[in-house]
Amino acid sequence: MKLLPETYVALRRLGETSDRDLAASMADAAERLRAVVPSCVGVSYSLLDEHLTFTVLATRRETAALETARVPAARGEAHRADAAADVLDEVRWRELSTVAGEHGVRSTLSMPVITQGSLVGTVSVYAGEPAAFDGLETLVADIVGASAPDSTANADLGFRSLDEAFASPGRLDDRRAIDRATGAIGSSEGVPLPTARRMLGEGAERIGISDAEAARAVLRSQDR
């Protein structure tokens, strides 16, 4: 199992303010999942408040038979010729991720993550065999820190969480820009940060742009 490149980037950024090695923790959980569910092709963690998703996917070797059977015929020969390679650049890894996501999923298990009685996120695990999670719900939930009684089967056979994971680094960039712009507004206007954040959002709404676009405009004006 291997971290999606976008997930690696996002977790490294979040890890700058955490004592935990978030990337290593997620990779370890994915390997433990694959030991329990051999046909596991991916796992996604989604944080609700932050709108961030992190994904681990099976490697090329782990999905080789599936990919060979399902890649388009025009590309099949070239695909088979380099199937032994282990090191993938980011573009190729994204391509293989799409193969795994759109063609390799035959069953999924989605579970809520609850902390101190509050829903903080969800975990979705994907497998290449039908009914791969039957009877294993509690064990899978224990590995990923989720709630087995509230699990849902086959809720994301299209692997929609993969698109969310691709977007996570950009969302982190947006959040960082908003935080910096909020601080700049608070300092220049002499107002508390919650007030500065509201001012940023109201300004963005007035001119019909996103909060992140407004934040970057504020930061550009600060740099002049």
Residue frames as a rotation matrix with the C-alpha (Angstrom) as fourth column:
MET 1
0.581 0.814 0.000 0.00
0.814 -0.581 0.000 0.00
0.000 0.000 -1.000 0.00
LYS 2
-0.567 -0.810 0.151 1.24
0.822 -0.569 0.033 3.48
0.059 0.142 0.988 -0.84
LEU 3
-0.082 0.492 -0.867 0.20
0.427 -0.768 -0.476 7.01
-0.900 -0.410 -0.147 0.02
LEU 4
0.620 0.323 0.715 -1.30
0.780 -0.349 -0.519 9.00
0.082 0.880 -0.468 -2.85
PRO 5
-0.411 -0.868 0.280 1.23
0.807 -0.489 -0.331 11.76
0.424 0.090 0.901 -3.67
GLU 6
-0.137 0.436 0.889 -1.30
-0.132 -0.898 0.420 14.45
0.982 -0.060 0.180 -2.80
THR 7
0.870 0.451 -0.201 -1.94
0.097 0.244 0.965 12.72
0.484 -0.859 0.169 0.53
TYR 8
0.209 -0.879 -0.429 1.77
0.966 0.253 -0.047 12.56
0.150 -0.405 0.902 1.27
VAL 9
-0.561 -0.405 0.722 2.09
0.400 -0.896 -0.191 16.30
0.724 0.182 0.665 0.61
ALA 10
0.243 0.765 0.596 -0.96
-0.281 -0.533 0.798 17.15
0.928 -0.362 0.085 2.71
LEU 11
0.870 0.095 -0.484 0.07
0.377 0.504 0.777 14.98
0.317 -0.859 0.403 5.65
ARG 12
-0.170 -0.979 -0.113 3.60
0.928 -0.120 -0.353 16.38
0.332 -0.165 0.929 5.62
ARG 13
-0.444 0.059 0.894 2.14
-0.007 -0.998 0.062 19.89
0.896 0.021 0.444 5.89
LEU 14
0.626 0.739 0.251 -0.19
-0.311 -0.058 0.949 18.89
0.715 -0.672 0.193 8.72
GLY 15
0.626 -0.439 -0.644 2.67
0.687 0.701 0.191 17.05
0.368 -0.562 0.741 10.40
GLU 16
-0.304 -0.759 0.576 4.55
0.338 -0.651 -0.679 20.32
0.891 -0.012 0.454 10.79
THR 17
-0.308 0.274 0.911 2.29
-0.768 -0.637 -0.068 21.08
0.562 -0.720 0.406 13.74
SER 18
0.808 0.589 0.027 1.91
-0.513 0.679 0.526 17.52
0.292 -0.438 0.850 15.05
ASP 19
-0.006 -0.809 0.588 4.12
-0.906 0.253 0.338 15.28
-0.422 -0.531 -0.734 17.15
ARG 20
0.306 0.205 0.930 2.88
0.024 0.975 -0.223 12.24
-0.952 0.091 0.293 15.23
ASP 21
-0.840 -0.469 -0.271 4.20
-0.319 0.024 0.947 10.99
-0.438 0.883 -0.170 11.92
LEU 22
0.045 0.998 -0.032 0.80
-0.602 0.002 -0.799 11.12
-0.797 0.055 0.601 10.25
ALA 23
0.213 -0.018 -0.977 1.97
-0.945 0.249 -0.211 9.61
0.247 0.968 0.036 6.96
ALA 24
-0.760 -0.571 -0.310 3.60
-0.463 0.811 -0.358 6.64
0.456 -0.129 -0.881 8.69
SER 25
-0.688 0.567 0.453 0.54
-0.329 0.313 -0.891 6.07
-0.647 -0.762 -0.028 10.89
MET 26
0.314 0.863 -0.395 -1.78
-0.772 -0.009 -0.635 5.97
-0.552 0.504 0.664 7.91
ALA 27
-0.016 -0.406 -0.914 0.51
-0.853 0.483 -0.200 3.71
0.522 0.776 -0.354 5.87
ASP 28
-0.924 -0.343 0.171 0.79
-0.377 0.726 -0.575 1.32
0.073 -0.596 -0.800 8.82
ALA 29
-0.283 0.902 0.327 -3.00
-0.445 0.178 -0.878 1.14
-0.850 -0.394 0.350 9.22
ALA 30
0.393 0.417 -0.820 -3.36
-0.913 0.074 -0.400 0.42
-0.107 0.906 0.410 5.50
GLU 31
-0.462 -0.640 -0.614 -0.89
-0.659 0.711 -0.244 -2.46
0.593 0.292 -0.750 5.67
ARG 32
-0.885 0.205 0.419 -2.74
-0.249 0.552 -0.796 -3.91
-0.395 -0.808 -0.438 8.65
LEU 33
0.121 0.975 -0.187 -5.98
-0.693 -0.052 -0.719 -3.65
-0.711 0.217 0.669 6.70
ARG 34
0.190 -0.094 -0.977 -4.50
-0.916 0.342 -0.211 -5.50
0.354 0.935 -0.021 3.76
ALA 35
-0.858 -0.512 -0.048 -3.38
-0.446 0.787 -0.425 -8.30
0.256 -0.343 -0.904 6.08
VAL 36
-0.587 0.729 0.352 -6.99
-0.140 0.337 -0.931 -8.70
-0.798 -0.596 -0.095 7.21
VAL 37
0.636 0.772 0.026 -8.62
-0.014 0.045 -0.999 -8.04
-0.772 0.634 0.039 3.81
PRO 38
-0.216 -0.879 0.426 -6.17
0.476 0.286 0.832 -9.31
-0.853 0.382 0.356 1.16
SER 39
-0.118 0.211 0.970 -8.13
0.986 -0.092 0.140 -7.76
0.119 0.973 -0.197 -1.71
CYS 40
0.527 0.276 -0.804 -8.00
0.506 -0.862 0.036 -4.28
-0.683 -0.426 -0.594 -0.14
VAL 41
0.100 -0.470 0.877 -7.15
0.956 -0.199 -0.215 -1.73
0.276 0.860 0.429 -2.86
GLY 42
-0.487 -0.314 0.815 -7.45
0.189 -0.949 -0.252 1.48
0.853 0.031 0.522 -0.86
VAL 43
0.056 0.524 -0.850 -8.49
0.998 -0.023 0.051 3.35
0.008 -0.852 -0.524 2.25
SER 44
-0.336 -0.086 0.938 -9.57
0.305 -0.952 0.022 6.98
0.891 0.293 0.346 2.63
TYR 45
-0.311 0.212 -0.926 -9.80
0.916 -0.191 -0.352 9.08
-0.252 -0.958 -0.135 5.78
SER 46
-0.190 0.313 0.930 -11.98
0.479 -0.798 0.367 12.19
0.857 0.515 0.002 5.55
LEU 47
-0.720 -0.046 -0.692 -12.01
0.647 -0.406 -0.646 15.00
-0.251 -0.913 0.322 8.14
LEU 48
0.124 0.930 0.345 -15.39
0.990 -0.138 0.016 16.69
0.063 0.340 -0.938 8.03
ASP 49
0.677 0.198 -0.709 -14.68
0.412 -0.900 0.143 20.14
-0.610 -0.388 -0.691 9.47
GLU 50
-0.141 -0.861 -0.488 -11.46
-0.164 -0.466 0.870 20.58
-0.976 0.202 -0.076 7.49
HIS 51
0.829 0.499 -0.251 -12.91
-0.356 0.126 -0.926 19.13
-0.431 0.857 0.282 4.25
LEU 52
-0.106 -0.931 -0.348 -9.72
-0.994 0.089 0.064 17.11
-0.029 0.353 -0.935 3.81
THR 53
0.921 0.345 0.181 -9.36
-0.331 0.938 -0.100 13.53
-0.204 0.032 0.978 2.59
PHE 54
-0.121 -0.993 -0.003 -6.28
-0.952 0.115 0.283 11.31
-0.281 0.037 -0.959 2.72
THR 55
0.849 0.512 -0.130 -5.93
-0.519 0.759 -0.393 8.12
-0.102 0.401 0.910 0.68
VAL 56
-0.356 -0.871 0.337 -3.67
-0.656 0.490 0.573 5.08
-0.665 -0.017 -0.747 0.55
LEU 57
0.621 0.548 -0.560 -3.81
-0.782 0.384 -0.491 2.79
-0.054 0.743 0.667 -2.50
ALA 58
0.680 -0.375 0.630 -2.55
0.240 0.926 0.291 -0.65
-0.693 -0.047 0.719 -3.35
THR 59
-0.162 -0.839 -0.520 0.74
-0.490 -0.389 0.780 -0.57
-0.857 0.381 -0.348 -5.27
ARG 60
0.049 0.117 -0.992 1.21
-0.995 0.091 -0.039 -1.68
0.086 0.989 0.121 -8.86
ARG 61
-0.830 -0.406 -0.383 2.36
-0.390 0.913 -0.122 -5.15
0.399 0.048 -0.916 -7.82
GLU 62
-0.820 0.527 0.225 -0.65
-0.013 0.377 -0.926 -5.54
-0.573 -0.762 -0.302 -5.53
THR 63
0.227 0.955 -0.192 -3.10
-0.260 -0.131 -0.957 -4.72
-0.939 0.267 0.218 -8.31
ALA 64
-0.647 -0.627 -0.433 -1.10
-0.544 -0.018 0.839 -6.03
-0.534 0.779 -0.330 -11.30
ALA 65
-0.828 0.347 0.440 -3.51
0.497 0.818 0.289 -8.78
-0.260 0.458 -0.850 -12.31
LEU 66
0.158 0.950 -0.270 -6.51
0.675 -0.304 -0.673 -6.48
-0.721 -0.076 -0.689 -12.05
GLU 67
0.128 -0.170 -0.977 -4.86
-0.392 -0.913 0.108 -3.69
-0.911 0.370 -0.184 -14.06
THR 68
-0.852 -0.522 -0.026 -3.66
-0.250 0.363 0.898 -6.03
-0.460 0.772 -0.440 -16.81
ALA 69
-0.578 0.699 0.422 -7.20
0.765 0.643 -0.018 -7.27
-0.284 0.313 -0.907 -17.31
ARG 70
0.337 0.903 -0.268 -8.81
0.819 -0.421 -0.390 -3.84
-0.465 -0.088 -0.881 -17.36
VAL 71
-0.330 -0.451 -0.829 -6.51
-0.037 -0.871 0.489 -1.28
-0.943 0.192 0.271 -19.01
PRO 72
0.622 0.579 -0.528 -7.70
-0.516 -0.204 -0.832 -0.19
-0.589 0.790 0.172 -22.50
ALA 73
0.745 -0.286 0.602 -6.51
0.490 0.848 -0.204 -2.54
-0.452 0.447 0.772 -25.24
ALA 74
0.806 -0.427 0.410 -4.58
0.179 -0.485 -0.856 0.20
0.564 0.763 -0.314 -27.05
ARG 75
0.333 -0.700 0.632 -2.42
-0.824 -0.542 -0.165 0.71
0.458 -0.465 -0.757 -23.99
GLY 76
0.944 0.173 0.279 -2.29
-0.306 0.772 0.556 -2.88
-0.119 -0.611 0.783 -22.78
GLU 77
0.686 -0.724 -0.075 0.97
0.556 0.589 -0.586 -3.84
0.469 0.361 0.807 -24.46
ALA 78
-0.070 -0.728 0.682 2.86
-0.097 -0.675 -0.731 -0.81
0.993 -0.117 -0.023 -23.17
HIS 79
0.458 0.308 0.834 1.36
-0.827 -0.196 0.527 -1.30
0.326 -0.931 0.165 -19.74
ARG 80
0.997 -0.072 0.030 2.51
0.058 0.940 0.337 -4.91
-0.052 -0.334 0.941 -19.55
ALA 81
0.461 -0.882 0.098 6.00
0.400 0.108 -0.910 -4.00
0.792 0.459 0.403 -20.76
ASP 82
-0.398 -0.664 0.633 6.71
-0.274 -0.573 -0.773 -1.84
0.876 -0.481 0.046 -17.72
ALA 83
0.616 0.788 -0.018 4.67
-0.236 0.206 0.950 -3.77
0.752 -0.580 0.313 -15.16
ALA 84
0.390 -0.514 -0.764 7.78
0.781 0.624 -0.021 -4.83
0.488 -0.588 0.645 -13.24
ALA 85
-0.431 -0.615 0.661 8.82
0.195 -0.778 -0.597 -1.27
0.881 -0.128 0.455 -12.38
ASP 86
-0.106 0.341 -0.934 8.48
0.982 0.182 -0.045 -0.31
0.155 -0.922 -0.354 -8.71
VAL 87
-0.573 -0.211 -0.792 9.21
0.475 -0.873 -0.110 3.39
-0.668 -0.439 0.601 -8.75
LEU 88
0.082 0.709 0.700 6.39
0.986 -0.159 0.045 5.53
0.144 0.687 -0.712 -10.14
ASP 89
-0.946 -0.276 0.168 6.51
0.259 -0.959 -0.118 9.23
0.194 -0.068 0.979 -10.84
GLU 90
-0.706 0.684 -0.184 3.55
-0.096 -0.350 -0.932 11.30
-0.702 -0.640 0.313 -9.71
VAL 91
-0.282 0.622 -0.730 1.80
-0.952 -0.277 0.132 11.36
-0.120 0.732 0.671 -13.09
ARG 92
-0.516 0.036 -0.856 2.02
-0.355 0.900 0.252 7.59
0.780 0.434 -0.452 -13.48
TRP 93
-0.953 0.167 -0.252 0.91
0.301 0.461 -0.835 6.99
-0.024 -0.872 -0.490 -9.89
ARG 94
-0.505 0.818 -0.274 -2.16
-0.562 -0.553 -0.615 9.16
-0.655 -0.156 0.739 -10.49
GLU 95
-0.257 0.379 -0.889 -2.93
-0.886 0.275 0.373 7.11
0.385 0.884 0.265 -13.61
LEU 96
-0.698 -0.057 -0.714 -2.69
0.083 0.984 -0.160 3.86
0.711 -0.171 -0.682 -11.68
SER 97
-0.906 0.418 -0.071 -4.78
0.001 -0.167 -0.986 5.33
-0.424 -0.893 0.151 -8.88
THR 98
-0.287 0.826 -0.486 -7.53
-0.920 -0.378 -0.100 5.99
-0.267 0.419 0.868 -11.40
VAL 99
-0.359 0.098 -0.928 -7.32
-0.483 0.831 0.275 2.39
0.799 0.547 -0.251 -12.61
ALA 100
-0.899 -0.018 -0.437 -7.62
0.329 0.633 -0.701 1.10
0.289 -0.774 -0.563 -9.07
GLY 101
-0.794 0.584 -0.169 -10.41
-0.216 -0.530 -0.820 3.50
-0.569 -0.615 0.547 -8.22
GLU 102
-0.187 0.786 -0.590 -12.65
-0.949 -0.299 -0.097 3.19
-0.253 0.541 0.802 -11.27
HIS 103
0.180 0.225 -0.958 -12.12
-0.723 0.691 0.027 -0.46
0.667 0.687 0.287 -12.12
GLY 104
-0.601 -0.590 -0.539 -10.81
-0.134 0.740 -0.659 -2.29
0.788 -0.324 -0.524 -9.06
VAL 105
-0.810 0.277 0.517 -13.48
-0.570 -0.165 -0.805 -1.70
-0.138 -0.947 0.291 -6.42
ARG 106
-0.525 0.649 -0.551 -16.02
0.021 0.657 0.754 -4.48
0.851 0.384 -0.359 -5.87
SER 107
0.443 0.675 -0.591 -16.98
0.716 0.130 0.686 -3.74
0.539 -0.727 -0.425 -2.27
THR 108
-0.422 -0.538 0.730 -16.55
-0.069 -0.784 -0.617 -0.92
0.904 -0.311 0.293 0.24
LEU 109
0.193 0.442 -0.876 -17.03
0.925 0.215 0.313 -0.37
0.327 -0.871 -0.367 3.95
SER 110
-0.302 -0.211 0.930 -17.64
0.058 -0.977 -0.203 3.17
0.952 -0.007 0.307 5.20
MET 111
0.158 0.250 -0.955 -17.56
0.923 0.306 0.233 3.98
0.350 -0.919 -0.183 8.92
PRO 112
0.739 0.112 0.665 -17.88
-0.046 -0.975 0.216 7.13
0.672 -0.190 -0.715 11.03
VAL 113
-0.386 -0.823 -0.416 -15.08
0.632 0.092 -0.769 8.32
0.672 -0.560 0.485 13.28
ILE 114
0.641 0.709 0.295 -16.51
0.167 -0.504 0.847 9.59
0.749 -0.494 -0.441 16.57
THR 115
-0.524 -0.824 -0.214 -14.50
0.508 -0.100 -0.856 11.49
0.684 -0.557 0.471 19.18
GLN 116
-0.951 0.161 -0.263 -16.01
0.183 -0.389 -0.903 12.38
-0.248 -0.907 0.341 22.55
GLY 117
-0.211 0.974 0.085 -19.46
0.534 0.188 -0.824 11.79
-0.819 -0.129 -0.560 21.17
SER 118
0.373 0.310 -0.874 -19.00
-0.436 -0.773 -0.461 14.00
-0.819 0.553 -0.153 18.10
LEU 119
0.712 -0.099 0.695 -18.68
0.605 0.590 -0.535 12.93
-0.357 0.801 0.480 14.48
VAL 120
0.302 -0.698 -0.650 -15.28
-0.256 -0.715 0.650 14.15
-0.919 -0.030 -0.394 13.28
GLY 121
-0.379 -0.481 -0.790 -14.77
-0.888 -0.052 0.458 12.16
-0.261 0.875 -0.407 10.09
THR 122
0.798 0.575 0.180 -15.31
-0.480 0.787 -0.389 9.02
-0.365 0.224 0.904 8.09
VAL 123
-0.465 -0.878 0.113 -13.17
-0.607 0.409 0.681 6.14
-0.644 0.248 -0.723 6.90
SER 124
0.732 0.638 -0.240 -13.90
-0.611 0.458 -0.646 4.23
-0.302 0.619 0.725 3.71
VAL 125
-0.356 -0.814 0.458 -12.10
-0.451 0.579 0.679 1.00
-0.819 0.035 -0.573 2.86
TYR 126
0.448 0.455 -0.770 -12.15
-0.875 0.047 -0.481 -0.43
-0.183 0.889 0.419 -0.67
ALA 127
-0.237 -0.495 0.836 -11.65
-0.280 0.859 0.429 -4.02
-0.930 -0.132 -0.343 -1.83
GLY 128
-0.564 -0.111 -0.818 -11.38
-0.821 -0.030 0.570 -5.77
-0.088 0.993 -0.074 -5.17
GLU 129
-0.888 0.307 -0.341 -13.60
0.217 0.936 0.277 -8.70
0.405 0.172 -0.898 -4.21
PRO 130
-0.033 0.947 0.319 -17.36
-0.385 -0.306 0.871 -8.72
0.922 -0.094 0.374 -3.54
ALA 131
0.858 0.510 -0.052 -18.37
-0.129 0.312 0.941 -9.14
0.497 -0.801 0.333 0.12
ALA 132
-0.004 -0.974 -0.228 -14.72
0.208 0.222 -0.953 -8.74
0.978 -0.051 0.201 1.14
PHE 133
-0.664 -0.288 0.690 -15.68
-0.488 -0.532 -0.692 -7.18
0.566 -0.796 0.213 4.48
ASP 134
0.388 0.912 -0.135 -18.46
-0.484 0.326 0.812 -9.54
0.785 -0.250 0.567 5.50
GLY 135
0.829 0.016 -0.559 -17.91
0.408 0.665 0.625 -10.61
0.382 -0.746 0.545 9.10
LEU 136
-0.130 -0.973 -0.192 -14.82
0.951 -0.067 -0.303 -8.39
0.282 -0.222 0.933 9.43
GLU 137
0.433 0.383 0.816 -16.55
0.324 -0.911 0.256 -5.08
0.841 0.153 -0.519 10.19
THR 138
0.999 -0.022 -0.043 -15.46
0.035 -0.306 0.951 -4.90
-0.034 -0.952 -0.305 13.84
LEU 139
0.339 -0.939 0.062 -11.87
0.758 0.312 0.572 -5.89
-0.556 -0.147 0.818 13.10
VAL 140
-0.114 -0.334 0.936 -11.59
0.870 -0.488 -0.068 -3.36
0.479 0.806 0.347 10.25
ALA 141
0.691 0.453 0.564 -13.14
0.148 -0.851 0.504 -0.63
0.708 -0.265 -0.655 12.40
ASP 142
0.868 -0.412 -0.277 -10.66
0.312 0.019 0.950 -1.32
-0.386 -0.911 0.145 15.22
ILE 143
0.004 -0.926 0.378 -7.73
0.970 0.095 0.223 -0.93
-0.242 0.365 0.899 12.82
VAL 144
-0.371 -0.126 0.920 -8.89
0.641 -0.752 0.156 2.44
0.672 0.648 0.359 11.48
GLY 145
-0.918 -0.027 -0.395 -10.32
0.352 -0.511 -0.784 3.81
-0.181 -0.859 0.479 14.73
ALA 146
-0.685 0.729 0.014 -13.91
-0.530 -0.511 0.677 3.92
0.501 0.456 0.735 13.52
SER 147
-0.408 0.665 0.626 -17.34
-0.705 0.207 -0.679 2.76
-0.581 -0.718 0.384 14.67
ALA 148
-0.999 -0.041 -0.004 -18.35
-0.036 0.811 0.584 -0.69
-0.021 0.584 -0.812 13.39
PRO 149
-0.435 0.897 0.077 -22.05
0.618 0.359 -0.699 -0.61
-0.655 -0.257 -0.711 14.45
ASP 150
0.377 0.592 -0.712 -22.64
-0.066 -0.750 -0.658 2.41
-0.924 0.295 -0.243 12.20
SER 151
-0.683 -0.729 -0.041 -20.82
-0.123 0.059 0.991 1.04
-0.720 0.682 -0.130 9.15
THR 152
0.505 0.799 -0.325 -22.32
-0.464 -0.066 -0.883 1.10
-0.727 0.597 0.338 5.66
ALA 153
-0.191 -0.555 0.810 -21.50
0.398 0.710 0.581 -1.38
-0.897 0.433 0.085 2.90
ASN 154
-0.383 -0.074 0.921 -20.90
0.910 0.143 0.390 -0.39
-0.160 0.987 0.013 -0.72
ALA 155
0.543 0.598 -0.590 -21.63
0.535 -0.788 -0.306 3.32
-0.647 -0.150 -0.747 -0.26
ASP 156
0.477 -0.443 -0.759 -18.74
-0.599 -0.796 0.089 4.44
-0.644 0.412 -0.645 -2.49
LEU 157
0.461 -0.263 0.847 -18.16
0.509 0.861 -0.009 1.87
-0.727 0.435 0.531 -5.22
GLY 158
0.842 -0.132 0.523 -17.13
0.427 -0.432 -0.795 4.75
0.331 0.892 -0.307 -7.49
PHE 159
0.021 -0.889 -0.458 -14.24
0.997 -0.017 0.079 5.66
-0.078 -0.458 0.886 -5.15
ARG 160
0.654 0.324 0.684 -15.41
0.449 -0.894 -0.006 9.29
0.609 0.311 -0.730 -4.97
SER 161
0.893 -0.329 -0.306 -13.10
0.171 -0.380 0.909 9.91
-0.416 -0.864 -0.283 -2.03
LEU 162
0.070 -0.914 0.399 -10.15
0.927 0.207 0.312 9.67
-0.368 0.348 0.862 -4.42
ASP 163
0.116 0.040 0.992 -11.12
0.658 -0.752 -0.046 12.95
0.744 0.658 -0.113 -6.09
GLU 164
0.949 0.246 0.198 -11.39
0.005 -0.638 0.770 14.53
0.315 -0.730 -0.607 -2.65
ALA 165
0.591 -0.797 -0.124 -7.90
0.517 0.255 0.817 13.31
-0.620 -0.547 0.563 -1.79
PHE 166
-0.047 -0.587 0.808 -6.50
0.974 -0.206 -0.093 14.84
0.221 0.783 0.581 -5.00
ALA 167
0.363 0.327 0.872 -7.94
0.314 -0.925 0.216 18.20
0.877 0.195 -0.438 -3.89
SER 168
0.771 0.089 -0.631 -6.62
0.634 -0.004 0.774 18.17
0.066 -0.996 -0.059 -0.31
PRO 169
-0.302 -0.920 -0.250 -3.26
0.923 -0.347 0.164 19.97
-0.238 -0.181 0.954 -0.84
GLY 170
-0.575 0.152 0.804 -5.06
0.395 -0.809 0.435 22.80
0.717 0.567 0.405 -2.62
ARG 171
0.547 0.836 0.051 -7.56
0.297 -0.251 0.921 23.05
0.783 -0.488 -0.386 0.20
LEU 172
0.414 -0.500 -0.761 -4.73
0.881 0.010 0.473 23.25
-0.229 -0.866 0.445 2.71
ASP 173
-0.679 -0.643 0.356 -3.20
0.723 -0.671 0.166 26.06
0.132 0.369 0.920 0.65
ASP 174
-0.095 0.742 0.663 -6.55
0.235 -0.631 0.739 27.85
0.967 0.226 -0.115 0.70
ARG 175
0.750 0.418 -0.512 -6.85
0.553 0.028 0.833 27.45
0.363 -0.908 -0.210 4.45
ARG 176
-0.070 -0.867 -0.493 -3.35
0.952 -0.205 0.226 28.77
-0.297 -0.454 0.840 5.01
ALA 177
-0.701 -0.148 0.698 -4.06
0.487 -0.814 0.316 31.80
0.522 0.561 0.642 2.82
ILE 178
0.321 0.903 0.286 -7.29
0.234 -0.369 0.899 32.49
0.917 -0.222 -0.330 4.70
ASP 179
0.614 -0.146 -0.776 -5.53
0.789 0.101 0.606 32.23
-0.010 -0.984 0.177 8.06
ARG 180
-0.475 -0.875 -0.095 -2.78
0.862 -0.485 0.146 34.61
-0.174 -0.012 0.985 6.96
ALA 181
-0.541 0.341 0.769 -5.24
0.305 -0.773 0.557 37.10
0.784 0.536 0.314 5.46
THR 182
0.583 0.776 -0.239 -7.39
0.468 -0.081 0.880 36.97
0.664 -0.625 -0.411 8.59
GLY 183
0.246 -0.592 -0.767 -4.36
0.920 -0.107 0.378 37.83
-0.306 -0.799 0.518 10.68
ALA 184
-0.740 -0.551 0.385 -3.45
0.660 -0.705 0.260 40.68
0.128 0.447 0.885 8.34
ILE 185
-0.099 0.802 0.590 -6.96
0.248 -0.554 0.795 42.14
0.964 0.225 -0.144 8.49
GLY 186
0.676 0.362 -0.642 -7.07
0.668 0.064 0.741 41.80
0.309 -0.930 -0.198 12.26
SER 187
-0.158 -0.843 -0.514 -3.77
0.920 -0.314 0.233 43.61
-0.358 -0.436 0.826 12.60
SER 188
-0.817 -0.219 0.534 -4.56
0.478 -0.775 0.414 46.41
0.323 0.593 0.737 10.15
GLU 189
-0.095 0.893 0.440 -8.12
0.040 -0.438 0.898 47.01
0.995 0.103 0.006 11.39
GLY 190
-0.802 -0.296 0.518 -7.43
-0.476 -0.205 -0.855 46.41
0.360 -0.933 0.023 15.06
VAL 191
0.275 0.947 0.167 -10.17
-0.933 0.221 0.284 43.80
0.232 -0.234 0.944 15.40
PRO 192
-0.027 -0.234 0.972 -10.24
-0.582 0.794 0.175 40.26
-0.813 -0.561 -0.158 16.92
LEU 193
-0.898 -0.435 -0.070 -9.54
-0.318 0.531 0.786 37.35
-0.304 0.728 -0.615 14.60
PRO 194
-0.446 0.786 0.428 -13.18
0.720 0.599 -0.349 36.10
-0.531 0.152 -0.834 14.52
THR 195
0.455 0.595 -0.662 -14.26
0.109 -0.776 -0.622 39.56
-0.884 0.211 -0.418 13.40
ALA 196
-0.266 -0.657 -0.705 -11.47
-0.716 -0.355 0.601 39.71
-0.645 0.665 -0.376 10.81
ARG 197
-0.900 -0.038 0.434 -12.52
0.184 0.871 0.457 36.31
-0.395 0.491 -0.777 9.47
ARG 198
0.057 0.993 0.107 -16.12
0.719 0.034 -0.694 37.47
-0.692 0.117 -0.712 9.15
MET 199
0.335 0.001 -0.942 -14.99
-0.357 -0.925 -0.128 40.61
-0.872 0.380 -0.310 7.35
LEU 200
-0.726 -0.658 -0.200 -13.02
-0.471 0.263 0.842 38.52
-0.501 0.706 -0.501 4.88
GLY 201
-0.696 0.510 0.505 -16.00
0.601 0.799 0.023 36.28
-0.392 0.320 -0.863 4.17
GLU 202
0.331 0.868 -0.371 -18.41
0.486 -0.493 -0.722 39.18
-0.809 0.059 -0.585 3.80
GLY 203
0.006 -0.423 -0.906 -16.04
-0.594 -0.731 0.337 40.96
-0.805 0.536 -0.256 1.41
ALA 204
-0.918 -0.355 0.176 -15.70
-0.112 0.659 0.744 37.82
-0.380 0.663 -0.645 -0.70
GLU 205
-0.321 0.884 0.339 -19.47
0.789 0.448 -0.420 37.40
-0.523 0.132 -0.842 -0.86
ARG 206
0.298 0.465 -0.834 -20.03
0.029 -0.877 -0.479 41.00
-0.954 0.119 -0.274 -1.92
ILE 207
-0.046 -0.399 -0.916 -17.83
-0.871 -0.432 0.232 40.68
-0.489 0.809 -0.328 -4.99
GLY 208
0.797 0.581 -0.164 -18.76
-0.585 0.673 -0.453 37.08
-0.153 0.457 0.876 -5.79
ILE 209
0.045 -0.815 -0.578 -15.48
-0.569 0.455 -0.685 35.27
0.821 0.359 -0.443 -5.18
SER 210
0.525 0.098 -0.845 -14.42
0.453 0.809 0.375 32.52
0.721 -0.580 0.380 -2.82
ASP 211
0.981 -0.192 -0.007 -12.95
-0.079 -0.435 0.897 33.24
-0.176 -0.880 -0.442 0.60
ALA 212
0.325 -0.917 0.230 -9.62
0.667 0.395 0.632 31.83
-0.671 -0.052 0.740 -0.56
GLU 213
0.064 -0.264 0.963 -9.54
0.905 -0.391 -0.167 34.13
0.421 0.882 0.214 -3.60
ALA 214
0.814 0.264 0.517 -10.34
0.046 -0.917 0.396 37.10
0.579 -0.298 -0.759 -1.37
ALA 215
0.837 -0.538 -0.101 -7.60
0.176 0.090 0.980 36.03
-0.518 -0.838 0.170 1.04
ARG 216
0.048 -0.863 0.503 -5.01
0.943 0.205 0.261 35.91
-0.328 0.462 0.824 -1.73
ALA 217
0.328 0.123 0.937 -6.10
0.574 -0.814 -0.094 39.36
0.751 0.568 -0.337 -2.90
VAL 218
0.991 0.028 0.134 -5.55
-0.093 -0.579 0.810 40.68
0.100 -0.815 -0.571 0.63
LEU 219
0.534 -0.843 0.070 -2.13
0.457 0.357 0.815 39.08
-0.711 -0.403 0.576 0.80
ARG 220
0.053 -0.498 0.865 -1.14
0.980 -0.142 -0.141 40.50
0.193 0.855 0.481 -2.58
SER 221
0.645 0.240 0.726 -2.12
0.196 -0.970 0.147 43.97
0.739 0.047 -0.672 -1.41
GLN 222
0.946 -0.322 -0.045 0.01
0.000 -0.139 0.990 43.47
-0.325 -0.936 -0.132 1.70
ASP 223
0.273 -0.891 0.362 3.04
0.783 0.424 0.455 42.63
-0.559 0.159 0.814 -0.44
ARG 224
0.503 -0.049 0.863 2.88
0.697 -0.568 -0.438 45.85
0.512 0.822 -0.251 -2.51
